[in-house]
Amino acid sequence: MGAMREIIRKLETIEEDFFEIDKTTNTAVVRFEYETPEDVFDPTINSKTPVMSSDFLESSKRAIMQVPDKYKIRIDVAFDDLEGWSEDDLADISRKNLLFLLKSSYNASRSSNRLAISLALTGLIFIFLSILLGQVWSDGSFFHSMVLYMLDIVATVPFWGAMDICFIENREKRRTVINMARRYDSIVFHQKKPAE
């Protein structure tokens, strides 16, 4: 029994073995190291403000998801060489990228909602056709039964697609974005301190 208590106690603080935890602010510090700021930007996109690479964003997202929910997250990015970039410029680029990601996520969610509405309306049209055809054509033949059966399937599939989009896909996207926004504390860019 004592061994089990020890295991449970260790599990409650296991994150401290992986991340620096600031107990006063209840914040976990996730550290990344790169050679230069160019390593966190996507080189294939030529835009006014540099776009952060999907690898960097995915690593940040994964780190946020690995740290227990009770902590806010501070991302600390250290570079061997800033190559002329200032820490303030990098922080501003990061803030703009995060806002852009939130807007992109919102737009994708709206697009998914429009698709769900279209699927639901398509399903309603086929249900209406099935009911109408059942009223107009009621000879009880095998062909009649097959046509109505096929219309039922064609009506059901779009409804399931719409429900999947509304209650699973969009819900999961919203939860991820809300969780990241709620738990994100800050991101700090700086040059590595020289080894002593």
C-alpha positions as CSV (number, residue, x, y, z in Angstrom):
1,M,0.0,0.0,0.0
2,G,2.9,2.4,0.8
3,A,4.4,1.7,-2.6
4,M,1.2,2.6,-4.3
5,R,1.0,5.9,-2.4
6,E,4.5,6.7,-3.4
7,I,3.7,6.1,-7.1
8,I,0.5,8.3,-6.9
9,R,2.5,11.1,-5.1
10,K,5.2,10.9,-7.8
11,L,2.6,11.0,-10.6
12,E,1.1,14.2,-9.1
13,T,4.4,16.1,-9.6
14,I,5.9,14.2,-12.6
15,E,5.7,17.3,-14.8
16,E,8.4,18.9,-12.6
17,D,10.8,16.3,-14.0
18,F,10.2,17.6,-17.5
19,F,9.4,21.3,-17.2
20,E,10.5,24.2,-15.0
21,I,7.4,25.1,-12.9
22,D,7.0,28.6,-11.5
23,K,4.9,27.9,-8.4
24,T,4.1,31.5,-7.7
25,T,2.4,32.1,-11.0
26,N,1.5,28.4,-11.6
27,T,3.2,28.5,-15.0
28,A,5.2,25.8,-16.8
29,V,8.1,27.1,-18.8
30,V,8.7,25.2,-22.1
31,R,12.1,25.8,-23.6
32,F,13.1,25.6,-27.3
33,E,16.6,26.2,-28.7
34,Y,17.4,27.1,-32.3
35,E,20.4,28.4,-34.1
36,T,18.8,31.6,-35.6
37,P,15.3,33.1,-35.8
38,E,15.1,32.0,-39.5
39,D,14.7,28.4,-38.1
40,V,11.3,29.2,-36.7
41,F,10.0,30.9,-39.9
42,D,8.5,29.2,-43.0
43,P,11.0,29.9,-45.8
44,T,8.5,29.1,-48.5
45,I,6.1,31.9,-47.6
46,N,7.2,35.4,-48.7
47,S,5.1,37.8,-46.7
48,K,5.4,41.2,-45.1
49,T,5.5,39.6,-41.6
50,P,7.4,36.3,-41.4
51,V,5.1,33.3,-41.0
52,M,6.1,30.9,-38.3
53,S,6.8,27.4,-39.6
54,S,4.2,24.6,-39.0
55,D,7.0,22.6,-37.3
56,F,7.5,25.3,-34.7
57,L,3.8,25.8,-34.2
58,E,3.2,22.1,-33.9
59,S,6.0,21.7,-31.4
60,S,4.5,24.6,-29.3
61,K,1.0,23.1,-29.5
62,R,2.3,19.7,-28.5
63,A,4.2,21.2,-25.5
64,I,1.0,23.0,-24.4
65,M,-1.0,19.8,-24.7
66,Q,1.6,17.8,-22.7
67,V,1.7,20.1,-19.7
68,P,-1.2,19.4,-17.2
69,D,-4.2,21.7,-17.5
70,K,-3.5,23.3,-14.1
71,Y,-0.6,25.3,-15.5
72,K,-0.4,28.2,-17.8
73,I,2.4,27.9,-20.4
74,R,5.3,30.3,-21.0
75,I,7.3,29.4,-24.2
76,D,11.0,30.4,-24.0
77,V,12.9,30.3,-27.3
78,A,16.6,30.8,-27.2
79,F,18.8,31.4,-30.3
80,D,22.5,30.9,-30.8
81,D,22.5,34.2,-32.8
82,L,19.7,36.7,-33.3
83,E,21.1,37.8,-36.6
84,G,20.0,41.3,-36.3
85,W,16.5,40.6,-35.0
86,S,15.5,42.3,-31.8
87,E,13.7,40.4,-29.1
88,D,10.8,42.9,-29.3
89,D,10.5,42.4,-33.1
90,L,10.3,38.6,-32.6
91,A,7.7,39.0,-29.9
92,D,5.6,41.2,-32.2
93,I,5.9,38.7,-35.0
94,S,4.9,35.9,-32.6
95,R,1.8,37.9,-31.4
96,K,0.7,38.6,-35.0
97,N,1.2,34.9,-36.0
98,L,-0.9,33.8,-33.1
99,L,-3.7,36.3,-33.9
100,F,-3.5,35.1,-37.6
101,L,-3.8,31.5,-36.5
102,L,-6.9,32.3,-34.3
103,K,-8.5,34.1,-37.3
104,S,-7.7,31.2,-39.6
105,S,-9.2,28.7,-37.2
106,Y,-12.3,30.9,-36.8
107,N,-12.7,31.1,-40.6
108,A,-12.2,27.3,-41.0
109,S,-14.8,26.7,-38.4
110,R,-17.3,29.0,-40.2
111,S,-16.6,27.2,-43.5
112,S,-17.2,23.9,-41.8
113,N,-20.5,25.2,-40.4
114,R,-21.6,26.3,-43.9
115,L,-20.8,22.8,-45.1
116,A,-22.8,21.2,-42.3
117,I,-25.8,23.4,-43.1
118,S,-25.6,22.4,-46.8
119,L,-25.4,18.8,-45.9
120,A,-28.4,19.1,-43.5
121,L,-30.4,20.9,-46.2
122,T,-29.5,18.2,-48.8
123,G,-30.7,15.5,-46.3
124,L,-34.0,17.4,-45.8
125,I,-34.6,17.6,-49.5
126,F,-34.1,13.9,-50.0
127,I,-36.4,13.2,-47.0
128,F,-39.0,15.4,-48.5
129,L,-38.6,13.6,-51.9
130,S,-38.8,10.2,-50.1
131,I,-42.1,11.2,-48.4
132,L,-43.5,12.7,-51.6
133,L,-42.6,9.7,-53.7
134,G,-44.1,7.4,-51.0
135,Q,-47.4,9.3,-51.2
136,V,-47.5,9.5,-55.0
137,W,-46.2,6.1,-55.9
138,S,-47.5,3.3,-53.6
139,D,-47.7,0.2,-55.7
140,G,-45.7,-2.0,-53.3
141,S,-43.4,-3.4,-55.9
142,F,-39.7,-4.4,-55.3
143,F,-38.5,-1.5,-57.5
144,H,-40.6,1.0,-55.4
145,S,-39.2,-0.4,-52.1
146,M,-35.6,-0.2,-53.5
147,V,-36.0,3.4,-54.7
148,L,-37.4,4.5,-51.3
149,Y,-34.7,2.6,-49.5
150,M,-32.0,4.3,-51.6
151,L,-33.6,7.7,-50.9
152,D,-33.5,7.0,-47.2
153,I,-29.8,6.2,-47.4
154,V,-29.1,9.3,-49.5
155,A,-31.1,11.4,-47.0
156,T,-29.3,9.9,-43.9
157,V,-25.7,10.2,-45.0
158,P,-25.7,14.0,-45.3
159,F,-27.3,14.3,-41.8
160,W,-24.6,12.1,-40.3
161,G,-21.9,14.2,-42.1
162,A,-23.5,17.4,-40.7
163,M,-23.7,16.0,-37.2
164,D,-20.0,14.8,-37.4
165,I,-18.9,18.3,-38.4
166,C,-21.0,20.2,-35.8
167,F,-20.6,18.0,-32.8
168,I,-17.2,16.3,-33.3
169,E,-14.9,18.2,-35.7
170,N,-15.8,21.8,-34.7
171,R,-16.1,20.9,-31.1
172,E,-12.6,19.4,-31.0
173,K,-11.2,22.4,-32.9
174,R,-12.9,24.9,-30.5
175,R,-11.7,23.0,-27.5
176,T,-8.1,23.0,-28.7
177,V,-8.1,26.7,-29.6
178,I,-9.8,27.7,-26.3
179,N,-7.5,25.5,-24.3
180,M,-4.4,27.0,-26.0
181,A,-5.7,30.6,-25.6
182,R,-6.7,30.0,-22.0
183,R,-3.4,28.4,-21.0
184,Y,-1.0,30.5,-23.1
185,D,0.9,32.9,-20.9
186,S,3.6,34.3,-23.2
187,I,6.4,33.6,-25.6
188,V,9.8,35.0,-25.0
189,F,12.6,35.1,-27.6
190,H,16.2,35.8,-26.7
191,Q,19.8,35.0,-27.4
192,K,21.4,32.2,-25.5
193,K,23.6,33.3,-22.6
194,P,27.3,32.5,-23.3
195,A,28.6,29.4,-21.5
196,E,30.5,30.2,-18.4
